[in-house]
């Protein structure tokens, strides 16, 4: 927007400068042309008077001497002929035989008006011709032709045009600077508002300056700041509610678990009601643990967004450790986890080791329990540019495109016969943790079938 506004303001400023400068250039050239015409017309009129005296006295000596002095002083040619086209004076290198002079003499003898002098410009070089008849009334007793040099006049025009051009350039520069200042004054608050709105959308607190730009933008900045405070307060209350509720439910849940466990010796081991009760208690415990983990992940996101320390770890070592930890569980489920190939170089990502281990636990747990018996699970990583991508894939039934789009939603669980009853919070927690560290969690269809989960995390910059 700033570039477009600058283009409009600069174009308008240049148009205004041009609207004043161009007519001024034209009027300056026209004024200097008129000065030349008036000056040389007066000289021609003086030679007409002298020529008439020479014709009357039949003595052109004084006329010739005056023309010679004029040509020597101004460097301009003068030709004067009588009624019979006989040259009385030829000075300054101009002769009656010159084609331009001959044409002017013939036209003047017929009382035709002299040609108009074209407007001068800095690059004018052709001389200007002035012709007047000698005599009174309709009786023409001779013709005076003056060839005037335009070099000095063109130089004057060039000097005046240069002055006007310099002034116009200075005014244009001032206008451009004013346009830049005005555009910055108007657009900078808009950029700050955009940054504030994006911060609110990302769950951060907006700090938009309220003392810059027009009054309307200052008022809007104040409203954005108030909206940011209200949105963050509501989000924090929601997070506190989830965390407090989960934490407060842990005590009665622990008491319930103790009471249920105390009944184990009094109830037949094949009692289905008791087994179902134990399973539900375990599921509630997992659900509470998941809610606490999700609340912790969201609070960590707020802390990192506020500028908290960003820990790092070696992706390869954490991956190898978690694969070894999950291999027995995979064997019990009838699946095989292929260990990652060895990599010589360390890969340090901007994610704490504990969080990366939790993310891997979620991915490997889903692969082990949902891929099915006989499934082959692979876990590896790759680097590209400034990121590293962790890839966990299996050749199980996989998920449809619609299910993959919803897999990171809270409490969503994949259906199907024989599917384990999870809490539906695992991928949601992993997704939040990856986003917190500036990464991306993506679910794809594996080839030829199965599910591939890709976790892209930024690499830790090596200090120089």
C-alpha positions in Angstrom: 0.0 0.0 0.0 2.8 2.4 0.8 4.4 1.9 -2.7 1.0 2.5 -4.4 0.4 5.6 -2.3 3.9 6.9 -3.0 3.4 6.3 -6.8 0.2 8.3 -6.7 1.6 11.2 -4.6 4.9 11.4 -6.6 3.0 11.3 -9.9 0.7 14.1 -8.7 3.6 16.2 -7.5 5.6 15.7 -10.8 2.4 16.6 -12.8 2.0 19.8 -10.8 5.6 20.7 -11.2 5.4 20.0 -14.9 2.2 22.0 -15.3 4.1 25.1 -14.0 7.5 24.4 -15.5 6.5 23.6 -19.1 4.5 26.9 -19.7 7.2 28.8 -18.0 9.8 27.4 -20.3 7.7 28.3 -23.3 7.0 31.8 -22.1 10.8 32.3 -21.4 11.7 31.2 -24.9 9.0 33.4 -26.4 10.1 36.4 -24.4 13.7 36.0 -25.6 12.5 35.6 -29.2 10.5 38.8 -29.0 13.5 40.6 -27.6 15.5 39.5 -30.6 12.8 40.4 -33.0 12.3 43.9 -31.5 16.0 44.6 -31.4 16.7 43.5 -35.0 13.6 45.2 -36.3 14.8 48.5 -34.8 18.2 47.9 -36.6 16.4 47.2 -39.9 14.3 50.3 -39.5 17.4 52.4 -38.9 19.0 51.0 -42.1 15.8 51.7 -44.0 16.1 55.4 -43.0 19.8 55.5 -43.9 19.1 53.7 -47.2 16.3 56.2 -48.1 18.8 59.1 -47.5 21.4 57.3 -49.7 18.9 56.9 -52.5 17.8 60.5 -52.3 21.4 61.8 -52.2 22.7 59.1 -54.5 25.6 58.7 -52.1 25.8 55.3 -50.4 29.1 55.9 -48.8 27.8 56.7 -45.4 25.3 53.8 -45.6 28.1 51.4 -46.5 30.3 52.6 -43.6 27.5 52.3 -41.1 26.7 48.8 -42.3 30.3 47.8 -42.1 30.6 49.0 -38.5 27.4 47.1 -37.6 28.6 43.9 -39.2 32.0 44.2 -37.4 30.3 44.9 -34.1 27.6 42.3 -34.1 28.9 39.8 -36.6 25.7 39.9 -38.6 25.3 40.4 -42.4 23.5 43.3 -44.1 22.4 43.6 -47.7 20.7 46.7 -49.2 19.6 46.8 -52.8 17.9 49.6 -54.8 14.7 49.3 -56.9 16.7 47.7 -59.8 18.1 45.0 -57.4 21.5 46.5 -57.7 23.4 46.1 -54.4 24.2 49.3 -52.6 25.7 47.6 -49.5 26.9 44.1 -48.8 28.5 43.6 -45.4 29.2 40.8 -42.9 29.7 38.1 -45.6 26.1 38.3 -46.8 25.6 39.0 -50.6 22.6 39.7 -52.8 23.3 36.5 -54.7 22.5 34.3 -51.7 19.4 32.3 -52.5 17.7 33.2 -49.2 18.5 36.9 -49.7 17.3 36.9 -53.3 14.0 35.3 -52.3 13.5 37.8 -49.5 14.3 40.7 -51.9 11.8 39.6 -54.4 9.0 39.0 -51.8 9.6 42.4 -50.2 9.5 44.1 -53.6 6.0 42.7 -54.0 5.1 44.1 -50.5 4.7 40.6 -49.1 5.1 40.4 -45.3 8.4 39.3 -43.9 8.6 35.7 -42.6 7.9 35.2 -38.9 10.8 34.3 -36.7 10.3 30.9 -35.1 10.5 30.5 -31.3 14.0 30.1 -30.1 15.3 27.1 -28.1 18.6 26.2 -26.6 19.5 24.1 -29.7 18.5 26.8 -32.3 21.3 27.5 -34.7 19.8 28.7 -38.0 20.1 32.5 -38.4 16.9 34.6 -38.6 16.3 36.9 -41.6 14.6 40.3 -41.4 13.6 42.3 -44.6 12.0 45.7 -45.0 11.2 47.8 -48.1 12.8 51.2 -48.6 10.4 53.9 -49.6 7.1 55.4 -48.7 3.6 54.3 -49.6 3.5 52.0 -52.6 6.8 53.3 -54.1 9.6 50.8 -53.2 13.0 52.2 -53.9 15.0 49.4 -52.3 15.1 46.6 -49.8 17.1 46.1 -46.6 17.9 42.4 -45.6 19.5 41.6 -42.2 20.7 38.2 -41.2 20.7 38.0 -37.4 22.6 35.3 -35.5 20.6 33.5 -32.8 23.6 32.0 -31.0 23.6 34.5 -28.1 19.8 34.4 -27.8 19.8 30.5 -27.8 22.5 30.6 -25.1 20.3 33.0 -23.0 17.3 30.6 -23.4 19.5 27.7 -22.4 20.6 29.6 -19.3 17.1 30.5 -18.3 15.8 27.0 -19.0 18.6 25.6 -16.9 17.6 27.9 -14.0 13.9 26.9 -14.4 14.8 23.2 -14.6 17.0 23.4 -11.5 14.2 25.2 -9.6 11.6 22.6 -10.9 13.9 19.8 -9.8 14.4 21.3 -6.4 10.6 21.7 -6.0 10.0 18.2 -7.3 12.5 16.8 -4.7 10.8 18.7 -2.0 7.4 17.4 -3.1 8.8 13.8 -3.2 10.2 14.1 0.3 6.8 15.5 1.5 5.1 12.6 -0.3 7.4 10.1 1.5 6.8 11.7 4.8 3.1 11.8 4.3 2.9 8.2 3.1 5.0 7.1 6.0 2.8 9.0 8.4 -0.3 7.5 7.0 0.8 3.9 6.2 3.1 3.1 9.1 0.1 3.0 11.6 -1.6 0.7 9.1 1.3 -1.7 9.2 1.4 -1.6 12.9 -2.3 -2.3 13.0 -1.8 -5.2 10.7 0.9 -6.5 12.9 -1.3 -6.1 15.9 -4.2 -7.9 14.3 -2.0 -10.8 13.2 -0.6 -11.0 16.7 -4.2 -11.2 18.1 -5.0 -13.9 15.5 -1.9 -15.9 16.6 -2.9 -15.6 20.3 -0.4 -12.9 21.2 -0.8 -9.6 22.9 -0.9 -6.6 20.5 1.0 -3.4 21.3 -0.1 -0.9 18.6 1.2 2.7 19.2 -1.7 5.0 19.7 0.0 8.3 19.0 0.9 7.9 15.4 -1.0 8.7 12.2 -4.3 10.4 11.7 -6.8 10.7 14.5 -9.0 7.9 13.1 -6.1 5.5 13.0 -5.1 6.4 16.5 -8.6 5.6 17.7 -8.5 2.3 15.8 -5.2 1.4 17.3 -6.7 1.9 20.8 -9.6 -0.3 19.9 -7.2 -3.0 18.6 -5.2 -2.9 21.9 -8.4 -3.2 23.9 -9.6 -6.1 21.8 -6.3 -7.8 22.2 -6.5 -7.6 25.9 -10.1 -8.9 25.9 -9.2 -11.8 23.6 -6.1 -12.8 25.6 -8.0 -12.5 28.8 -10.7 -14.8 27.5 -8.1 -17.3 26.2 -6.2 -17.3 29.5 -9.4 -17.8 31.4 -10.3 -20.8 29.1 -6.8 -22.2 29.6 -7.0 -21.8 33.4 -10.4 -23.4 33.4 -9.1 -26.5 31.6 -6.0 -26.7 33.7 -7.8 -26.1 37.0 -10.6 -28.5 36.2 -8.1 -31.2 35.2 -6.0 -30.6 38.3 -8.9 -30.5 40.7 -10.3 -33.7 39.2 -7.1 -35.6 39.8 -7.7 -35.9 43.6 -11.2 -37.4 43.4 -10.0 -39.5 40.5 -7.1 -40.9 42.5 -9.5 -41.6 45.4 -11.9 -43.4 43.1 -9.0 -45.4 41.7 -8.0 -46.5 45.2 -11.5 -47.5 46.1 -11.9 -49.5 42.8 -8.5 -51.2 43.4 -9.5 -52.1 46.9 -12.5 -54.0 45.5 -10.2 -56.3 43.5 -9.9 -58.9 46.2 -13.6 -59.0 46.9 -14.9 -59.4 43.3 -14.5 -62.3 41.0 -11.8 -61.6 38.5 -14.2 -62.5 35.7 -16.8 -59.9 36.7 -17.3 -57.9 33.5 -18.8 -54.9 35.3 -15.7 -54.5 37.5 -13.4 -54.8 34.4 -15.4 -52.2 32.6 -15.3 -49.9 35.6 -11.5 -50.3 35.8 -11.2 -49.6 32.1 -13.3 -46.4 32.3 -11.3 -45.2 35.3 -8.1 -45.7 33.4 -9.6 -43.9 30.4 -10.6 -41.0 32.6 -7.1 -40.8 34.0 -5.7 -40.7 30.5 -8.2 -38.0 29.6 -7.2 -35.9 32.6 -3.5 -36.4 31.8 -4.2 -35.4 28.2 -6.1 -32.2 29.2 -3.2 -31.3 31.6 -0.7 -31.9 28.8 -2.7 -29.8 26.4 -3.1 -26.9 28.9 0.7 -27.1 29.5 1.4 -27.0 25.7 -0.9 -23.9 25.3 0.7 -22.1 28.2 4.2 -23.0 26.7 3.1 -21.4 23.4 2.1 -18.2 25.2 5.5 -18.2 27.1 7.5 -18.8 23.9 5.5 -16.1 22.0 6.2 -13.7 24.8 9.9 -14.2 24.2 10.7 -17.1 26.5 13.9 -19.2 26.1 13.8 -21.7 23.2 15.7 -24.9 24.1 17.2 -27.2 21.5 18.0 -30.9 21.3 19.5 -33.5 18.9 16.7 -35.0 16.8 18.6 -38.1 15.8 19.4 -39.2 19.4 15.9 -38.5 20.7 14.4 -40.5 17.7 16.7 -43.5 18.3 15.9 -43.5 22.0 12.1 -43.4 21.5 12.2 -46.1 18.8 14.1 -48.4 21.2 11.5 -47.6 24.0 8.5 -48.5 21.7 9.9 -51.6 20.1 8.6 -54.0 22.8 5.1 -52.4 22.5 5.2 -52.8 18.8 6.2 -56.5 19.1 3.3 -57.1 21.5 0.9 -55.5 18.9 2.3 -57.7 16.1 4.0 -54.8 14.4 7.6 -54.0 13.5 9.4 -50.7 14.0 12.3 -50.3 11.6 15.1 -48.4 13.4 16.3 -45.3 11.7 19.6 -45.6 9.7 22.6 -44.1 11.3 23.5 -40.5 10.6 27.0 -39.2 11.3 26.1 -35.5 11.7 24.1 -34.1 14.6 20.8 -32.4 13.8 19.9 -29.8 16.4 16.3 -28.6 16.2 14.7 -25.7 18.2 12.6 -27.9 20.5 13.2 -29.2 24.0 14.1 -32.8 24.3 11.1 -33.6 26.6 8.6 -32.1 24.1 10.2 -33.9 21.1 10.0 -37.1 23.0 6.3 -36.5 23.8 5.7 -35.8 20.1 7.4 -39.0 19.0 5.5 -41.0 21.7 2.2 -39.8 20.2 3.2 -40.6 16.6 4.7 -44.1 17.5 1.7 -44.9 19.8 -0.8 -44.1 17.0 1.2 -46.2 14.5 1.6 -49.1 16.8 -2.1 -49.3 17.9 -3.8 -48.2 14.6 -1.6 -49.8 11.9 -2.7 -53.3 12.8 -0.9 -56.6 13.1 1.9 -57.3 10.6 2.4 -53.6 10.0 5.8 -52.2 9.2 6.6 -48.8 10.9 9.5 -46.6 9.8 10.9 -43.6 11.6 13.5 -41.3 10.0 14.4 -37.7 9.4 15.6 -35.5 6.6 17.0 -31.9 6.4 16.3 -29.2 3.9 17.4 -25.6 4.1 16.8 -24.2 7.6 14.5 -27.1 8.8 14.5 -30.7 9.7 11.6 -33.0 9.0 10.8 -36.1 11.2 8.9 -38.8 9.2 6.9 -41.6 10.9 5.1 -43.8 8.4 3.3 -47.2 8.5 1.7 -49.5 5.9 -1.5 -50.0 7.8 -5.0 -49.0 6.6 -4.3 -45.3 6.9 -6.9 -42.5 7.0 -9.1 -41.0 4.4 -8.5 -37.4 3.3 -11.4 -36.2 5.5 -10.1 -38.0 8.5 -6.6 -36.7 8.0 -8.0 -33.1 7.9 -9.7 -33.7 11.3 -7.1 -35.9 13.0 -5.5 -33.0 14.9 -8.8 -31.8 16.4 -9.4 -32.2 20.1 -11.3 -35.4 21.1 -11.4 -36.7 17.5 -10.8 -40.5 17.3 -10.5 -42.7 14.3 -13.4 -45.2 14.1 -13.5 -48.6 12.7 -13.9 -52.1 14.0 -11.4 -53.0 16.6 -10.0 -49.5 16.9 -8.6 -48.8 20.4 -10.5 -46.3 22.5 -8.1 -43.3 23.0 -8.8 -39.9 24.4 -8.6 -38.1 21.1 -6.0 -35.6 22.5 -2.7 -37.1 21.4 -2.4 -35.6 17.9 -4.0 -32.3 19.2 -1.3 -32.1 21.9 1.5 -32.9 19.4 0.1 -30.4 16.9 0.1 -27.7 19.5 3.6 -28.5 20.7 4.9 -28.4 17.1 3.2 -25.1 16.4 4.6 -23.7 19.6 8.2 -24.3 18.4 7.5 -22.8 14.9 7.0 -26.1 13.1 4.4 -27.8 11.1 2.7 -31.2 11.6 1.3 -32.7 8.4 -0.5 -36.0 7.8 -0.2 -37.7 4.4 -1.2 -40.9 2.7 1.7 -43.4 2.6 2.4 -45.3 -0.6 1.0 -47.8 -1.5 -1.2 -47.5 1.6 -0.9 -46.4 5.2 -0.3 -43.1 7.0 2.7 -40.8 7.0 3.1 -38.1 9.6 5.7 -35.4 8.9 6.9 -33.0 11.6 9.0 -30.1 10.3 10.9 -28.1 12.9 13.4 -25.2 12.5 17.0 -26.0 12.9 19.0 -24.3 15.7 21.2 -21.6 14.3 24.9 -22.2 14.9 26.6 -19.1 16.4 29.4 -17.7 14.4 
